[in-house]
Amino acid sequence: MLQDPRTIRYYQKLTDALVDLWNRGYRFDDLRIYIDGYLAALRYTNSLESYLLHRLEEEAVRYMRDPSNFELMVMPEPESDYY
């Protein structure tokens, strides 16, 4: 579980981007490449300690492997007052 506030923010941004990419038609291979690039950018800029980057990668891959995160959410229609 992530506990560092900066790591959590990076995780939230990353997972939001993964869902957006999925909804735009990209698939798991593309998402994995995106994760790798995102983490490489964080490594290059020294934004996080290496152990936090490793933990972030584990959590992002775990998120990606859970199919329930990529199901299309259907909003229920509100009930009408007409009888």
Buried (B, 14 or more C-beta within 10 A) or exposed (E): EBEBEBBBEBBEEBBEBBBEBBEEEBEEEBBBEBBEEBBEEBEEEEEBEEEBBEBBBEBBEEBBEEEEEBEEEEEEEEEEEEE
